[in-house]
Every structure is written in C-alpha cells, then in structure tokens.
Amino acid sequence: VDTSGLRGIWSNSRGCDLLDGCAPFYDTDRTKDGKFLAVGALEPEFYKLLLEGLQLDPSTLPAQNDQDGWPRLGAIFTETIASRTRAEWETVFAASDACVSPVLEPDEAAAHPHNAARGVFGRDGDALDPAPAPKLSRTPGIPGTANILPVGRDTAAILAELGVSAAQAAALEAAGTVSTAQAKSKL
C-alpha cells in the first residue's frame, strides 16, 4: 500500500500513527479510579481546550504535531489523567468542546440519557443487548438473544443441499472450516 501521501496519519506499522494510539491527543487513558477517559482532540482548537481542561501550560509541552515529542506528551497526559477519577474529569470537560469523553461500562452506556432516549440497548432477562441498527420504520427489529439462532444450526442441511457428503462435512468440521450445532460431549 502506498502511504506516502498519508505520512503521520497512516502507515503499515501499528501504533505509530495519528489514529492508532500513537498520538497522545487521540487515545484512552486510565483514571485514578481505574476507569478510562477517551481523548480525540485532533484539531488545534480542540487540543487547546484539552490542555486547558488538563491544566497544562502549552509552552512547557512539545508541539501537538511534533511526533518526536509524542512519547513525552503521552507520559504527561497519562500522569495527569491518572490524577483524578473519571467522574472528576467528566465534570471538568462536561461543558467543553475538547473532544474528551468517559469510556462507559455496558450498564452505564445503556443508562446514558442519549442512549436511553434512542433505545440503543434492550434487556433480554438479565442480559443487556444492543438494539438492531439502523432502526427501520417498517422492520424495526427486536433486541434480545432469544431470537438468535445457534451457530451452525443449518450447516449440515446447507452442506447436504450443496452436495457435500457426510464424510466431507465431517472433515470440514474437524478442520474448523464449518461448525454445526451438534452437542459435543465434555467427557
């Protein structure tokens, strides 16, 4: 892949680009309470607000797009974010456009007012399930695991319909190429 036009944004190596965890202003960090905060302050105006919220003086930091300074900047961000709880950071950035948000646990995400108002999650007994998306007016879908078919339920029938012999099907399953819903002994 020719990435020459995207230097610093995308390359063939993991963890060394703008959007894959190398840029400290586009990453997640652990907070004092062991939870996480997501930061996505790519543009200068959002980065400025991020530094204000973190109470960091930009004159003491490497420039935002100085990739050689990113390890130092990342260490500073990590240390700073670890100094408060996620709830404290939520308060700091609540009215800010700094592109900072809490990383929510599944139950927290389901209870979030935005997701609750849109019915993004549903419950099937005790299980929390994402609702089908997109939501279509004539066929809205129903959240829940009760309607999920077991993996491999129709594999044998489909293979037989395709003319695959029982021996060939058994070989495909043994190789891990296909799966059937047949119960397997745990003895």
Stockholm file with secondary structure:
# STOCKHOLM 1.0

chainA/1-187         VDTSGLRGIWSNSRGCDLLDGCAPFYDTDRTKDGKFLAVGALEPEFYKLLLEGLQLDPSTLPAQNDQDGWPRLGAIFTETIASRTRAEWETVFAASDACVSPVLEPDEAAAHPHNAARGVFGRDGDALDPAPAPKLSRTPGIPGTANILPVGRDTAAILAELGVSAAQAAALEAAGTVSTAQAKSKL
#=GR chainA/1-187 SS CCCGGGTTTCCSSTTCSTTTTCSTTEEEEECTTSCEEEEECCSHHHHHHHHHHHTCCGGGSCCTTCGGGHHHHHHHHHHHHTTSCHHHHHHHHTTCCSCEEEECCHHHHHHSHHHHHHTCEEEETTEEEECCSSCCSSCCCCCSSTTCCCTTTTHHHHHHHTTCCHHHHHHHHHTTSSCCCCCCCCC
#=GC SS_cons         CCCGGGTTTCCSSTTCSTTTTCSTTEEEEECTTSCEEEEECCSHHHHHHHHHHHTCCGGGSCCTTCGGGHHHHHHHHHHHHTTSCHHHHHHHHTTCCSCEEEECCHHHHHHSHHHHHHTCEEEETTEEEECCSSCCSSCCCCCSSTTCCCTTTTHHHHHHHTTCCHHHHHHHHHTTSSCCCCCCCCC
//
